[in-house]
Every structure is written in structure tokens, then in C-alpha cells.
């Protein structure tokens, strides 16, 4: 893989996207398009509704998020997502693993400098 290659970033994004969504739900419930917009504001995490909605459906099936329908002032009702207790545990475990992984990769990247 070439440095700066879009596929490098796509592979990293694919592995972490689920947990980025869970992190966005940590402090407040959100609806799908709100998640797409929030992810789009983070460099490297630009994604589409076609990616997020299937992911949210899987997170719901896996019991990591709970949902509730709410009326919207600007259109049809929206499904809001929030972390379930299982989702909170999963996010906490990932955060610990991520720190170890990130620190290890950072050490390896510094070796050749």
C-alpha cells in the first residue's frame, strides 16, 4: 500500500467506525442522519447513510444500541439511537484495547525515525 493511499484510510475507518458511532452515542441519543453529519465533521471519517444505517441495524440486533421513535418538527418521525448497557461495556473495552494498539503502533512508527 502506498502512503496516503485512500485504501489505507478506508481499512482503518472500516475497523473503527462501529466504535466511533458508539462513542457519539455515549452522552446523548441521536438519529441516523445526525450521526452521518457528526462523522463527516471528523477528518477521515466521512461516511454515507448507506454505510451508517446498516451498521445501526446491526448494532441494534447485537443489543449494543436501543432505539425509540420520536416525532420530528421537520418531517416524519425519526428513530433515535442510544447506547445500551451492553454497548457501554463494549465501548469501554474497545477504548482500552485502542489505547494499547495505538501506543504500540506509535512506538513502531517511531523506530525508523
N, C-alpha and C positions, 0 to 999 in steps of 0.2 A: 504494500500500500504506500502511496506517495504521501509525503507530508502535506497537510492541508486538503487532502482528498475528501470530497463530500461523503464518501462511503465510510471513512473513519468516524466522522461525526454521527452519521446515521446509525452505525453499530453501537456507539456509546449511548446515543439517545434511546435506542430500542431497549437496551438493558436497564435504563434508569427511569424511563417515562412513567411506568406504573407508580414508582415511589415518589416521583415529583408530583403526580396527581394526588396521592395520599397526603403528601406534605401540604399541598394547597388546601386540603380539606381539614387539616389539623385544628385550625382555630375557628373556622366558620363553614357553614354549608354553602354550596354553590350549585348552580345549574351548569349543564354541559357547555354551552357556548361561552359562559363566563370563564370556565377552565381553559378553553381553547384560547381565549383572549389573554388570560394571565400567562399561559405558557408561551404565547407569541411574544410577550414582552421580555422574555429571558433569552439572551443571546445563545443560539444553538439549539433551542427547544421548540422552534417554530413547528407547529403541527396543524392538522386539519380536523374538522369534525368527523371525517371518515376514519380517522385514527382513534379519536377520543371516545366516540360513542360505543364502538365495540369493546374498547378497553373498560369503559364504565360498566357495560353489561356483564363482562367477565368478573370485575371486582364485586359486583352485586351478587352474582351467582356464587362466588367464592366466599361470600359473607364478610368481605372487607369494608364494604360501604352499605349504609342503609339509605333508603330513599323516601321522599314524601312529595306528593304533588301539591303545588301551590298556584293559586290564581295569579295572573300577571296583569299589570296595568296596561301593558302594550301588546297584548296578543293572547294566544291560547295559554292554558295552564302550563307550568314548567315543572319538570321533575328535578328536585333538589337532592344533592348527594351530601352525605356526611359520613365521617369515619365511624365505623362500628368499633366495639371494644377489641375485636379481633384485628381490625385494621390498625388500631393504635399500637397493638403489640407488634404487628408486622412491620410498621413504620419504624418503631423504636429499634427492633432487631436489625433492620436494614441500615439505620443510621450508625449503629455500632460497627457493622461489617464495612460500611462505606468508609469510615474513618481509617480503619486498618488497611483496607485496599488502597485508598487514595495515598496514604502515607507511604506504603510500600512502593507504589508506582512512582511517587515523587522521588524517593530515595534512588530508585533505579535510573530515573531520568537524569539525576544529578551526577551519577557515577562518571559518565563520559565527559563532563564539562571541565 
